[in-house]
Amino acid sequence: MALDDGLRARLRRNDPEALATWRRIGVVLQFARQHEEWRGFEPYGNLGIVVDPADPNPLISDEYLNLVARRQVPYRTIARSQLSEACLAGFQAVIATEVTPMSAAEQDILRRFAENGGLVVSAPAPFWGNAPKDQPYAEVTLGKGRVAVYKDPDPESLARDLRDLLSPEQMGVKAFNVPSVITYVSSADSGKRLLIQLLNYSKWPAEAITIRVNGTYKAARMITLDAPPEDLEIRLSEGNTEISIPKLPLWGGLLLE
């Protein structure tokens, strides 16, 4: 772990605030060691975002990842070179706006994905045409699914639209009352265990957070740095699990089993 020059200098002078910061870092490192198994959890997301590592200008792709995360939409990344029907089998929706120019083979893969019930978010392409001039995007029905064709896709608008474009089943995990919270979801044991990490970047605690998850879970435990683990009440409804988090000062991990 690298410390900044200012903190190192103050530690050498035994500065009380610096020493308190160092002790706090030790608490966090110890917590991480106690929950080392979490590192083996796999990223969770029914949404895939296709990225191109060979793109000479990756800033736009990075902005998609950042802004979609800020909208609390769980996703997994797909390398463009790995795009295939087999790769998309575990997804319900895919953002492919950065797949440009789109090859015939890539468009065929995405077309079949939509026809089988998936949602494709794309820039204009020959098979599904252009977006209307007076709307940001058009929805084209393909078989059992659809394609959202953006006229001029930009990360901020698309990330905002995802809450409307994605069904609750496609979202998988949805957080409510979280204007200053970023979530990251991972899973283990074929989805039988789900870890939802929440980071509050406001100076004030986030309160009355609701988490809704597809599937039925029997136990929910809130784990934080500053308090013992707390079992939370679970509400089950129509195949969904809902949990309320009364207060989140900074960070917490919600473990569902």
Secondary structure as GFF3:
##gff-version 3
##sequence-region A 1 257
A	DSSP	alpha_helix	5	12	.	.	.	ID=ss1
A	DSSP	alpha_helix	16	34	.	.	.	ID=ss2
A	DSSP	three_ten_helix	36	40	.	.	.	ID=ss3
A	DSSP	beta_strand	42	43	.	.	.	ID=ss4
A	DSSP	beta_strand	47	51	.	.	.	ID=ss5
A	DSSP	alpha_helix	59	70	.	.	.	ID=ss6
A	DSSP	beta_strand	75	79	.	.	.	ID=ss7
A	DSSP	three_ten_helix	80	82	.	.	.	ID=ss8
A	DSSP	alpha_helix	85	88	.	.	.	ID=ss9
A	DSSP	beta_strand	93	95	.	.	.	ID=ss10
A	DSSP	alpha_helix	104	115	.	.	.	ID=ss11
A	DSSP	beta_strand	119	122	.	.	.	ID=ss12
A	DSSP	beta_strand	137	142	.	.	.	ID=ss13
A	DSSP	beta_strand	145	150	.	.	.	ID=ss14
A	DSSP	alpha_helix	155	165	.	.	.	ID=ss15
A	DSSP	alpha_helix	168	171	.	.	.	ID=ss16
A	DSSP	beta_strand	173	176	.	.	.	ID=ss17
A	DSSP	beta_strand	181	188	.	.	.	ID=ss18
A	DSSP	beta_strand	193	200	.	.	.	ID=ss19
A	DSSP	beta_strand	206	214	.	.	.	ID=ss20
A	DSSP	beta_strand	220	223	.	.	.	ID=ss21
A	DSSP	beta_strand	230	231	.	.	.	ID=ss22
A	DSSP	beta_strand	234	237	.	.	.	ID=ss23
A	DSSP	beta_strand	240	248	.	.	.	ID=ss24
A	DSSP	beta_strand	251	256	.	.	.	ID=ss25
###
